[in-house]
Every structure is written in C-alpha cells, then in structure tokens.
C-alpha cells in the first residue's frame, strides 16, 4: 500500500495542547468493526462497553524525566533528550542541535553535571557518558524534565499528567497516551464488572512520532522497542473467555509480538521490530483503545490493520468534522 493512503487533513487548532481537567471526561469515538458504525460517547462510558470475561491489558511504562538543557564548551546551547540507559551514567540520547556535537565533545549542565559524547547511534543520536560530583544519575533525575511531543508547544504545569496513573517501569521517551484517560476509580469499576486486567511493559521511543517517509509502506524500516510480558500477564491473557482489549498501540504491539498462536501469548522480555499494517492478521488483540494519530504514521497503519483502512479514515474525517481533540492530550477511540 502507499503511504499517502494514510494521509488526512487536520486543522492545527484540533491538536490538543493540554490535558482536560479530569482524565476520563475526554470524548470517546466508538467504532464497531463488524457493523462499521460510529458512535460518540464519553470516555467514562467505556465501562458499559466492556463485558465480564474480557481482559483489558495496559502498558505500565513510565516516561523518563530526561529532557536536559545544557551548553557546549563554546557556549552554544543544546537540548538533550535521554532515550535509554545503557549502564550507570551512560545513556543513549538525542542532541539538538546535534550537527556539531561529535564524538569527544563535552556538554555542561547545572551544577557539576557534565557529559562526554562517546559514540553516535544508527538512528542519529549520541551515546553520552555523564560525570558529576556524586551520583550523575541522581543529578539527572533532579534536573531532567518530562519531554513532551514536538507538536505540544505549551509547558505542562503538572508533569504527572503526561504519565498514566499506573505508570511504574521507568524507561520511555514518550507516554502510552491511550492510558492517560484512565483513572484508578475507572479501573476499579471495570474490574467490578468481572473484567480482568493485566499489565505489560513496552518502553516507547521517540520514533513513534515520525511519519513514514517511503512511498510504499512495506519499504519502511520499523523502529525497535523493548517490551516485557510477565508470566502472570500471559496467564491472564491466555485464560480470557471474552475479548482481549489492548489499551494503546504499544500494548497491542507487545501482545502481537509475543503471540504463540491465536489467543495465546508467551512470557517475553526482548526487543520487537514488528510492523503491523493492513494485511496483518491479529492473533491476540480483539479490541483497541487508542488516541487519534499523526497522518502517515505507523500507528495509524496499525489501527487500519485492525478495523480496515476505509472505516478508519471515515472515522478520522468524522472526528475532524466533529472537532475531536487529536494526539497525545486528545480524545480517544474504541475499536471493538
């Protein structure tokens, strides 16, 4: 298929710049795959759309507060976005502007914290070794801010609003945003209906925001992300008597990567480079809770693989017409 088949026109004013006051009061577009119908609800109504025997699977990753502002020895300012920890004091990172930040260059931050560029990564990033008086990782945690996607231009007053209420395993450069709509009380109401819940971990990379640049989608090289499915999680999913509902494309990616056969997953701890696009046959995921995604993105292609491109693009056009809020702090869709 062609990448342009997943393009759509989005007015800039529909890109949500901040979260709503209450997580579960966002709008929810319900897209029925079988009847190809579209319904407009509130997110808290999702309790009514789930049934006893269903299993809802969440991604418990936590965003690393890894956005640092520093200077080069020449005095030029740089912004560092930490992506993943290699070992104590050593991180893979993106540096902006990075054109003249080569191997051996030193960067300085507040206090005694500094780093040296050890290497370049295949993705255009850098490997940084931090040094400080004391533990450098502690200073990074003190100085670092939670990074926001490039399309959000407002500073976030409360950084916890870019974390899910169940975020636990630190390691992401971006939030699994479908989960931002859930409150602890909403999860309790879901469980009270006889719906089982489980948690995977998939650490989200910054490549999740990048549109596909190739003309043919099959020519796109998918980014890799680390995920973990525990034995307990695999058991809950494998015992599902109803539907398996993935909260977010990251959760869906992990579950499908660990699929043994239809309806069954194995405990795993590894990287996945799976690219789910139309033509893919889902083995585990029946339903998906997701936000509205960037045009030409791999996330939009995954959603189209589950519900069909024509139905998804129809839903997106209706979302624009009805002025839904888009992207990370935007409204949600339930494909069921």
Secondary structure, 3 states (H helix, E strand, C coil): CEHHHHCCCCCHHHECCCCCCCHHHCEEEEEECCCCEEEEEEHHHHHHHCCCCCEEEEECEEECCCEEEEEECCCCEEEEEEEEEEECCEEEEEEECCCCCCCCCEEECCCCCEEEEEEECCCCCEEEEEECCCCHHHHHHHHCECCCCCCCCCCCCCHHHHCCCCCCEEEECCCCHHHHHCCHHHHHHHHHCCCEEEEEEECCCHHHHCECCCCEHHHCCCCCEEEEECHHHHHHHHCCCCCEEEECHHHHHHHHHCEEECCEECCEEEEECCCCCCCCCCCCCCEEEEECCCCCEHHHHHHHHHHCHHHHHHHHHHHHHCCCCECCCCCEEEEC
